Amino acid sequence: MEIDPSDNRAQREQANAQLGLAVAQLHQAQAQLALSKVQYPAQRDQALADQAKAEANLLNAQADYRRQRGVDPRATSQRNIDSASAQLRSAQAQLQSAKAQVEVASQVALQIRQQETNVEARQQQVEQAKAQLSTADLNLSYTQVRAPYDGFVTKRNVQLGTLVQAGSSLFSLVSPEIWVTANFKESQLQHMNPGDKVEISVDAWPDMKLEGHVDSIQMGSGSRFSTFPSENATG
């Protein structure tokens, strides 16, 4: 018997789509992590190179400025002095900027750790999406009402199209597996073992003989395992 699975199937498809999105985001984060392990050290090395270049430019600007200030005023001009002064200030500013870039680019370990944390978060999202998909699959399977065992349907209480509620009795199922609980005297059990072949007769059909086997022997009397065991008083 099947319950209308439309809603559950839609929920399952949505959960599957969420899983696909989570997996794609995880792959993107993993690619970004791999790139950062190459990119961030390269940026740090470039920043150090720019700082070294800025330091060299500053030394040249300082030397040129001292040269302009140290020569005879008649051998130079105010324009040259002003130009050297401007170049010196520019070189100083470039060096400060390069040092700041080195400070930022030197946080390689922290930057890579941030990318690793992002990958870990994406992995958790994938696991969560998998759990949601499993739940959706389980709910979808519940739309098919299956018998716990093979048997014969009797006492059917519903028809096609009948509205039912949770806990409603739909029908009774009779198992083809038949067993008999028999009581024997203790003296009869010494030659009886699990697996022994037996022949069973029914009073209602005396001519019918049924074949079976001993399944198990209870390790105690029937009265001992009953709801209210009998107590034999002595004295």
Secondary structure, DSSP 4 states (H G I P E B T S, - for coil): -B---HHHHHHHHHHHHHHHHHHHHHHHHHHHHHHHHHHHHHHHHHHHHHHHHHHHHHHHHHHHHHHHHHS-GGGS-HHHHHHHHHHHHHHHHHHHHHHHHHHHHT-HHHHHHHHHHHHHHHHHHHHHHHHHHHHHHHHHHTTB---SS--EEES----TT----TT----EEE-S---------GGGGGG--TT-EEEEEETTEEEEEEEEE-----SS-TTTTSSS-------
